[in-house]
Amino acid sequence: MSSNVYLTPYGGVNRIGGNTFLIEDCSSKFFLDFGLDFGKYRLYYDFPLNMPKTTKELLATGILPNIVSHEGRPFFEYCDLEKSDSSGKRWAIIEKQPKENFSVIISHAHLDHIGNSIFLPSSVPIYLSTFSKISFLTNFLTHIFIGKSGSLFDKLAISYYSKERIKNLERPGFDAFRNKYTIFRNNVQFKVYDTLVEPYAVDHSIPGAFGFIIRASNHTIAYTGDFRVHGSMKDFSSEFIGKLSGERLDYLLCEGTNLGLNPIRSEEEVVNSTESVLKKFFEHGGEHALVILSQTHIDRISEMYGIARRLGLNLYVSEAIFLLLYYILTSELKERLRSPLPPIVKDPKIDRIVQEVWPNSNEVSSLGVIVKERSKLIKLAEKLSLNFAFENDFSTVPTKSLILLNNLSSILGKRFMKNSLLVVSTTEHEDEEDLYDLNRFVNQAMLLGVPLLRIHSSGHIGVIELIEVIKRVRPKNLIPIHTLYPNFFKSYFERILDVKVILPTEGYPIKL
């Protein structure tokens, strides 16, 4: 059997997001990420009003790539829906066994890295971190328990009969989902068929993010995933970079999201400036500060909790944020927490972390959830002794409150306190809510007379740090991914460092 290794990019090249890279290593066949390309999605669909109905649509539009082996041989088919009754309320999933075994390795739970995996046959192993599994699947549980489930993605994630079994909000049963998820651990090698994979945690704008070293049959390959060195978990990235520098890397697949004119601020700078602004706002009669951030941006949620404690504010969170926090704090993840989370579930371990990270700070006097009027979460909030207020009327939330919301949905028709402030703190490619038009949200805020601020720290490495990393690692071959400017890699790193740069083309195999 040939010992040649092939890499075929099916997304994440000459663009940001949609990472999907097929590696064929002798008898091993696996993907690095299997992400949704938001750019392609926006060309044809508009969340939430115009959504795809079938997998065939996504194949026709190229949102789902037409994947074949390096020899041009199809080896699997995506799953699709088949209505099982005339009402359309029930559905069946059309699923065929792959012609050849393959697996998927997920770097992190942002949808541009994992979103399209929902279309894979259920027999395909999907390797990912514990947080990535909980975060990704909570996205669908949020639709079931809070919003409206029924999109193509929702129906393929959970079959009709599995959905009927998911009744208990407190114990939803992650194993009821259709796909097969296998957990890997930081710094613990695992095998994908005959190929050895080493996962290393990295800092990103979502926990549970990983880079990888892949021991192929005749090459050592590294994949950065999305990473940065200016966040609260930058030590993880430093350890990964240190490991890479000790290798003789044949190939490095490296992200370059922040090439071009992209300002970089560290998480520490963002926290300090945000706290300073909020301190002035509340000292001058401010009543509510509403912060819009991603449900999965756990580090930023932790930072906002810290600000609330230091400034003596109340803290309220949206239903979606509450649900993910609840699943984290009632899972094995609570034993691995580094950043304190709002104590919606009482736990001495959280109290100890709080005292270590924010000594002498005060607990928030009112901790609550923002809910819909007939929310299924009200009973759980009451059981946990939490307060709650309704999403269309913030006037019932105590004054001097920090309110964390997870999307940019319409604010028209909502009742605000007279002296309120809106803070937009979203990050790149975080979830489907990014498909809302930010300008529309700004226009609404200006119409209502609510001041608006933007705070942001990129989830990706800055250009100077990127150059330093490449200089330190010095791979034999460099493959730019997740960037709008792949030619920069070639014109800079080949000229300055004499590193060979391979510019990938979507759908064309690269013989390594």
ABEGO torsion letter per residue (X at the ends): XBABBBBBBAEGBGBBEGBBBBBBBEABBBBBEBBBBAAAAAAABBOAABBBABAAAAAAAGABBBBBBAAGBBABBBBBBBBABAAGABBBBBBBBBABBBBBBBABABAAAAAAAAABBAABBBBBBAAAAAAAAAAAAAAAAABBBGBAAAAAABBAAAAAABABAABAGAAABABBBBBBBBGBBBBBEABBBBBBBBBBABBGBBBBBBBBAABBBBBAEBBBAABAAAAAAAAAAAAAAABBBABBBBBAAABEBBBBBBAAAAAAAAAAAAAAAAAAGBABBBBBBBAABAAAAAAAAAAAAAAGBBBBBBAAAAAAAAAAAABAAAAABABBBBBABBBAAAAAAAAAABBGBBBBABBBBBBBAABAAAAAAAAAGBBBBBAABAAABBBGBBBBBABABBABGBBBBABBBBBBABBBGABAAAABBAAAAAAAAAAAGBBBBBBBBBABBBAAAAAAAAAAAGBABBBBBGBABAAAAAAAAAAAAGBBBBBBBBGBBBBX
